Amino acid sequence: MFTDLPQTILNELCKQYDLDNFDKVLVEMYIEFPETIRKHLKENLLKMLKRVDSDSPHEKSKQQGRRMCV
């Protein structure tokens, strides 16, 4: 009865957020992963983002400012 519903929802999201086919495949792959894989993926992405953020010039200037105040 509702077999097309998930695909319809995904198509609507793609339309609303102007996602291309590559974006759509990424979302499809992610939601089809088992929960443990999604958890592992999120943990690793967060680690990478924190590393990138701590390497940014803005973050370095904030850290230097903190050291000056001490």
C-alpha positions in Angstrom: 0.0 0.0 0.0 2.7 2.6 1.0 5.6 1.1 -0.8 6.4 4.3 -2.6 6.0 6.5 0.4 9.7 6.6 1.5 10.9 7.3 -2.1 8.2 10.0 -2.4 9.4 11.6 0.9 13.0 11.5 -0.3 12.0 13.0 -3.7 10.2 15.8 -1.9 13.2 16.5 0.3 15.4 16.6 -2.7 13.1 19.1 -4.4 12.7 21.3 -1.3 16.5 21.5 -0.6 17.6 21.5 -4.2 19.6 18.2 -3.8 21.1 16.6 -6.9 21.2 12.9 -7.6 24.5 12.4 -5.7 23.0 14.0 -2.6 20.0 11.7 -2.9 22.2 8.6 -3.2 24.1 9.7 -0.1 20.9 10.1 1.9 19.6 6.8 0.7 22.9 5.0 1.6 22.9 6.6 5.0 19.4 5.7 6.0 19.9 2.1 4.8 23.0 1.7 7.0 22.5 -0.3 10.2 22.4 1.9 13.3 25.9 0.8 14.4 27.4 2.0 11.1 25.6 5.3 11.3 26.8 5.8 14.9 30.4 5.0 13.9 30.2 7.3 10.8 28.8 10.2 12.9 31.5 9.7 15.6 34.3 9.8 12.9 32.8 12.8 11.1 32.6 14.7 14.4 36.3 13.9 15.1 37.3 15.2 11.7 35.2 18.4 12.1 36.7 19.1 15.5 40.2 18.6 14.0 39.4 21.0 11.1 37.9 23.5 13.4 40.9 23.4 15.8 43.2 24.0 12.8 41.2 27.0 11.6 42.8 30.5 11.9 39.7 31.7 13.8 40.0 29.0 16.4 43.8 29.6 16.8 43.3 33.3 17.4 40.6 32.4 20.1 43.1 30.1 21.8 45.8 32.7 21.7 43.4 35.2 23.2 42.6 32.8 26.0 46.3 32.3 26.8 46.8 36.1 26.9 44.0 36.5 29.5 45.6 33.9 31.9 
